[in-house]
């Protein structure tokens, strides 16, 4: 016998849903970090927000395509560093990086221009002048405050006559080339990436994109610190103040010499033209130093870069080569032999510093220079207060929905409540897993998406139940009305959810920031709504229609429409009986 359209075996569907729930919570319990809480966004758990303002050498408004390219590179750096839930938003000439939780320190290095260049060291570096209360501008004479090389400064010891850059940590770590023998020798000054936001590294206050003084400062710095005249170079070396803002940061010409400082502000260098550009880097990975303590960054070059670096190291054994990042010396080791393979940037790196540097170099240099115009720690207090208010509003809405369903649908209302609870269980497990697998974080906008989705889920129930009442009103019993009502309501439910999902998908593609979170949770809830309606609500209603207790008109909430249906069933018989009596009288 053919199966009636819409008639199902309810227990099979319910067993399938139970299997889905078991699998989801098994994954939650036995995979990942075993945390049973979803990851929260910056507005719910706090974090760090860094605003980077683009600046150009000419002082003009930066091109839009370069801003978009910089945003894309920073996003790659965020993903490469494993910072989950971070946002990179382009707003005018600013790029805002938002990192939730305690990973905010990583955001402070993401705006580095990352123009890595390898330059030869000319002569010997000299010690930098310690910071004084009155710091003269970069490029101007420091008033003779800088002692000549070899003179005790009371601070950093000048390394004149040594083969390496000054190293506060001391030691003689000897990084090795990978499979190519020793390449460099000597310890390197530590790199503290948080100093990228320190006042000493930021451009002068008020130097906006339209400030003509900025272009003049850059031109003046180039004329002195990138001069090809050795006498001018020595004057610039003595006058350079490493504690003052560097107007040349990110704007140095790779084809000219450069007078600059190291990142630790302890030494000043005269460097030759660039030997190898950072654009020739093929990959960069952080690894533990096999020759000593700490970590190093392993670099591999593209074909042209590898040949240039190998030829240079072969011809300059015993000389120093400086790894220069954004115009500052990171490391200045002594070349010990020719290297045509991989090499290492060594230093007093800890694991996080090495990983940060490797990630920045791996994803390329930014097309623009940025200044950190704002860096602040965001408290979760306001977000938690808003979350509490939102949850209270959502709870009130749920209670009103429950009361309405119980009053209007009775047993069917109970099934609605049960379906919503089961839907919440599935949503929670999915949130936890998405936080582990793709770094999804729940913020206030996402919570709003879930609250809106409650209405979408309840709307699916209403469509089904109202169609069921229409069938009973037409004279069918509760049991026979369920499969017919489901067949007719199913198309409407699918159409409505498809429209909601399409709207959420379009919003997700076009939106930025937290609006994406709202769209994502709305779309995800819409899909899970279909799972609950098909695997839970419909089977439960079918089971209720087969029960004498729950199928009674008094409990099912169908009593009023059942009376109308009974009247309609009697009317044809009364009409037929009236017609036959008239015929007999005739």
N, C-alpha and C positions, 0 to 999 in steps of 0.2 A: 504494500500500500504506500502510495506517495506521501511524503512528509508535508504537513501543512506549512506554507510559507511563514517564516518567523518563529516556528516552534523549535526549540532547542533542548539539549540535555544540560540543565543548569549546573549540575555538579562538576561536569567537565570544565566549564568556563571558570567556576570558582576555584577548582583545583589548579588550573593554569595560572590564575592570579596569585594564589597562595605560593606557587612555585617561584613566580617572579619576585615576590616579597622576600622569600627565603634566600634566593640567590643574591639579591641586593644587600641584605643585611649580613650575609656571609662574607661578601666582599668588603663591607664596612668593617667587620670584626677581624678579618684575617689578612687584609692587605694594607699596604701603606704604613702610616705611623700609628695605626690602631686608635686614632682619635675619633670620637663619636660626635664631634661638633663640626659644623661647617666653618670654612674660613670666612672671616669678616672683613669688610672693607675699611678704608681709613676713617670713615665717618662713624663707624661702630667700635673700632678698637684703637683709633689714633694712628699716628704715623708721621711721616715727613713729607713736606711739600717744598719743592725747589723750583723757582721761576728763573729761567734763563732768558736774557735779553740779547738778541742778535746785534752785532755791531760790524760795520764795514770799514775798510781802510779809508774810504773817501768820506765817511760820515753820512752817506745817503741811505735811504730806506733799502734794506736788503731785498733781492729778488725773491718773488714768491716761490719759484721752483727750487731755489736753494734752501729755503725754509722747509719746504715739504721733504726734500731730500734729507736734511738734517733731522727732521722728525722721524723719518723712516730708519735712519741709522741708529738714533737713540733708542727707538723701540727694539731694534735688533740687539743692542747692547743690554737692554733690560731683560729680554728673553734669554740672552746668553748667560747672564749672571744669575739666572734662576730666581729672579725677583717676581714672586707671584702676586697678582692683583694690582700691579702697578699700572698707572695710566700716563700716557704721553700725549698731551693736548696742545695743539697749535692755536694760539690766540693772538692775532695780529703779528707783531714782531717778536712775541714771547713764546717760549715753549715751557709748559708747566709739567713737571714730573712729580707724580704723587705715588708714594710708596707706603703701603699700610704696615702696621706692626713695627717690630724692632729691626727691620731691614733698611731703615731710612738712610743709614750712613752710606750704603751702596749708591744711593742716588746722587751723592755729592761728587762722584767722579764721572758721572755719565755725560756731563756737558763739556768734558775736555775736548778740545779740537782734535787731539790725537794725531798731530802732524809729526810722525816719527821720522827722523832723519839721522843718518850716520855721517858725522863730520870728523875730520882729523883735528887733533889738538895741536895748536901752534905754541911751541914753547912750554912753559910750566904754568899751571894755575896758581893764583895767589889767593890768600885768605880774604874773605869778605869782611867788611866792617860790621861790628855788632850794631844792633839797632840803637838809635839815640832818640831822645824826646823830640828833637826837631829834625825831621827827615827831609833832605832836599829832594826835589823832583828827579826822576830818572833822567839820565843824560846830562845833568848839570854837574858842575864841579862840586865835590863833596867837601870842599874847603880844606883839602889835604888831610882829611880824617883817615884816609886809607893808607896804611903803611906799605912800604915796598915789600916785594917778595922776600921771604926769609926773616922778616922782622916779627918779633913776638907781639901779638895783638891782645893777649890776655884772654882770648877766646879760642877760636879754631886755630890749629897749628898749620901753617902753610906747608904744602907738600913739595916745596922746591927741592929738586934733586932726587925725588922719588919717582917711581915708575907708574904710580897710580894716583887717582884723585883722592882728596882727603877722605878719610873714613873714620867717623867717630867711633864706630864699633870695633875698629882695628881688625886684626886677623888677616889671613892670607888665603881666603877661599879661592880656588882655582876652577872656574867653570870649564867644562869640557865640551868640545864640539861633538855632536852625535856621530860617532863612527869616523871622525876625522882627526883625532889627536887633539892636544891642548891648543886652545885658541887665545884665551885671555888670562890675565893674572891680576890679582889684587882685589881687595874688598872695595865695596862701593857704598856711598852714603845711602842711608835708608830713605825710602820714598813714603811720604805720608800723604795719601790722596785726599784726606779731608782738608788739607791746606788749599785745595783748589777753590775753596770758598773763603779763605782767610782774607782779611782786609788788605794784607800786603800784596795779594795777587790780583785783586780786583782793580779795574780801571778807576780813574778818579771820579768822585761823585759828581753827578750832573752831566756826565759825558754821554748824553743820549745819542740816538742815531743821527740827529740833526745838529750835533755840536761840532762846529768847524774847528774848535781847538783840538779836537781829537786827531783830525787829519794832520794838523800842524805838528802835534807831538810825535806822531808816527813818522812823519817826514824828517823831523829833527833827529829822532833816534836812529833812523836809517843812515842819515848823513854821517853820523859819528860812529855808531856801533857796527855798521856794515861797510865802513870805508875800506878801500884796498890799500891805503897808505899806512904802513906799519907805525909811523909816528902818531897818526890820529888814533890808531887802534890802541896804543899804549895809553894815550891820554884818556880815551873812553874807558879803558880797563880800570884806571885809577879813579875815575870820576863815578863809575857805576855804583849805585846804591842798591844792593840786593833786597833791601827791606822796603823799598818804595814800589808803588805800582809800576808794572812794566807795560808801556804803551806798545811795545813791539811784540808782545805775546800773541802768537798766531799770525803775525804779519811779516816775519822775516823772509828775505829772499834767499832761496836755497842756492842760488848761483854765486852768492857773495859771501865773504867772511862774516863772522858773527861774534860779537863780544857779549857774553851772557853769564848767568849764574847757574849753579846747580839747584836742584829742587829743595835741598836742605838749607840753602842760604848760607853755606859755609865757605864756598869757594867761587872764584870768578875765572872765566876761561876766555881765551882767544881761539876761535875755531875757524877752520878753513871751509871752503865751499863743500856742499854736500857730495858725498861719495855714492850713497845709496838712499833712495827715497823710500818712505814707509809704504808707498803704494805698491812696491815690489814684494811686500810681505804676502806670502801665500797662506800661512797659518801661524797661530800663536797659542801656545798651551802652557799653563802653569804646572810645574812639577817640583818635587823635592830635590834640593841640591845634593847630588850624590857625592860631592867632594867636600862637603861641610854642612853646617847647620843652615836652616832657613829654606827658602824657596827661590826658584829661578823661573824665567820665562823663556821657553824654547821657541825659537823663530825658524821658520823655513821660508825661503825666498822663491819667487818665480824664476824662470830660466835666466832672464836678463839680469835680474838683481843678484842671483847666485853667482853668475860669472863676474859681475862688477865687484862684488864683495870679495870673491876669491882672488881676483887679480890684485885688488888693493892690498889685502892682507899679505899676499906673497911678496909684494914690493915694499912693505913697510913694517917688517918684523922688528919688534923692539920699540915701536912707537905707540902712542896712545890714540885710540879712536873713541869718540864720544857718541853715545846714544842720546839724542836730543828729542825730547817730547814737548811740543808746543813752545819751542824756543828755550827750554830749560834742560840742563844736563841731568839725565837720569843715572848714567853710568859712564865712566871713562876708563876702561881697562886697557892694559898693555897687550898688544898683539904678540902672541908667542909662535904663530906659525900660519901657513896658508890654510884657508878654509873655503872649500867650494860646496860644502854641504850645509847642514843646519848649524845654528849658533845659539848662544844663550845671552840674555840680558841678566846679569847677576847683580845682587845687591843685598842689603839687609832686609829682604822682604819677609813678611809673614805670609801665611797661606792666603788670606783675604786680599792683601795688597797685590800679590802675584796674580791671583785670579782676576782682579779688577783690571790690571794692566793688560793681561792677555786678552780679556774680553773686549777692551777698548781698541786694541790694535787689530784684533781679528776681524772686526766689522768695519774697519776703515776709518778714515779721518772725516771730520765734518767739513762741509764746504764753507762754513762761516765760523767766525769766532763769537763766543758768547761770554757774557758777564753774568754772574749770579746776582741778580738784583734783589732776590728775596729767598731766604731759606728759613723755614720755620717748622717747629714741631707742632703737629695738630693734636689737640686733646680730643679724646672720645667722649667727653662729658656731654657736650651738646648733642652729639650723635646718639648716645645712649638715651638721653632724655627724649629726643625725637622718636627713637625706636620704641621706647616705652609708650609714648602717646600713640604711635601708629598701631602697636599691638593692642592697646586698649580699644582703639577705634575698630580694629579688625575683630576683636573679641565681641564687642557690642554688636557689630554687624552680623557676626555668626550667630549670636544668641537670637537676634531678631529673625534671621533666616530660619533657625530651628523652630522658634515659636510659631512662625507663620506656617511652616511645613506641617508641624504637628496639628495645628488648628485646622488647616485647610485640607491636608491630605491624610492625616492620622497615620495608619500603618505605612502608607507610602511615604509620609514625612519621616518616619523612623528609618526607612530604607535610605532616604536622602541623607540623613545625618550619618548613618553608618558608612555610606559611600564617601562622604566628605572626609570622614576620619581616616578611612583606608587610603584615600587620595593623599592626605597629609603625610601618612607613613611613607608612601612611595616617594613623594617630593623630598622629604627630609633625607632619605637614604641617597637619592640622586644628587642632592646638594653636597653631601659629604664626599661622595665619590668624585664629582666634578671638581671639587676643591683640591683633591689629591692629584687627579689626572691632568687637568688642564689649568690648574691654578685659579679656578673661578672663585670669586669672593662675593659674599652677600653684603650689599649695602642697603641704604634706606630706599633707593629707587627700586632695587630688587624686591624688597619687602612690599612696596606699593604694587609691583607687578603681581605678586602672589595674592594680595588682597583683591585686586581687580579680577584675577582669575577665578576667585571664589564665585563671583557673579556669573562668569562664563560656564563654570561647572554646574551651578544650580540651574542655569538657563536650559542646559541639556536635559536635566531631570524634568523641568516644567514642560518642555516640548513633548517628552514621552508621556508624562502623566496626563496632560491635557488631550493628547491624541487618544489615550486610553479612555478617558471620560467621554470623548466623542463616540467611540465605538460602543460603549455601554449605553450611551444615550440613544443610539440607533436601535437598541433592543437586544444586543448580544450580552452574554454572561461575562463575568470577570475573566474566567478561564479562556474563553474563546476570543475575547477582545485583546488579550495581551499579544499574541503573535501578529494579529492584523495591525494593531497600533504600532508595534515595533517596526514592521516593514515600512509603514508610512512615515513614522517619525525619524527613522534612521537616516533617510536622505536629507531631511532638514537639519539634523544634528551635524552630519558630515559637512554640509554646505556652510552652516554657521561657523563651525570650528575652522574650516578651511579659510574663510574670510578673515577670521581673527588671527590665524597663524600667518597668513600673507601680510596682514598689516604689521604684525610684530616683526616679521622678517625684513620688510622694507624699512621699518623704523630702525632696526639693528644695523642695517647696511649704511643708512644715511646719517645716523646720529653719531655723537661722540660723547665720551665721558660717561657719566652715570646713567644717561638716557639709554645707553647700550645695555646696561644691567636691567633696566626696566623692561626693555624689549625682549631680552633673553629669557627672563623669568616668565614673562607673559606667554611667549611662544612655547616654552617648555611645559608650562602648566596646561596650555591648550592641547598639546599632544597627550599628556598624561590624563587629561579629561576624557579623551576618547578611550584610552585603556580602561579607565574605571567604569565608564558608561557601558562599554561592550562586555567587559569581563565580570563586572560586579552588579551594577544596577539592574540591567536587563535580566540576568539570571535570578537575582533575588526577587524581583517582581514576578517572574514566572513561578518560582517556588511559592510565593505568597498566594498566587491565584489557584494553586493546587491544594491549598490548605483550607479546611472547612472553618477553622477559627479565624485566620487572618483574611480569608476570602469573603467573610460575611460583610454585607453592606454597612453594618454599624461600625466595624473596625477599619474597613478599607477606605472609608471616606467617599465611597461611590454610591451611598444610599440614595441621595437626591436624584442623581442621573439614572440610577437603576429604576426608580419609580417612573421616570419619564420613559425609559425604554420599555417597561412593562405596559404602560398605557399604549405605546405605539404598537406593541405586539397584539394587544387586544383589539385595537381599532380595525385591522383587516378582518378579524373574525366577526366582529359585530356588524361590519358592513356587509360581509358575505351572508350572514344569517338574515339580516334585514332584507337583502335582495331576494333570497330564496322564498321567504314568507310572502312577499308581494307576488311572486310568480305563482304560488299555490292559490292565493286568493283570486288571481286573475283566471 
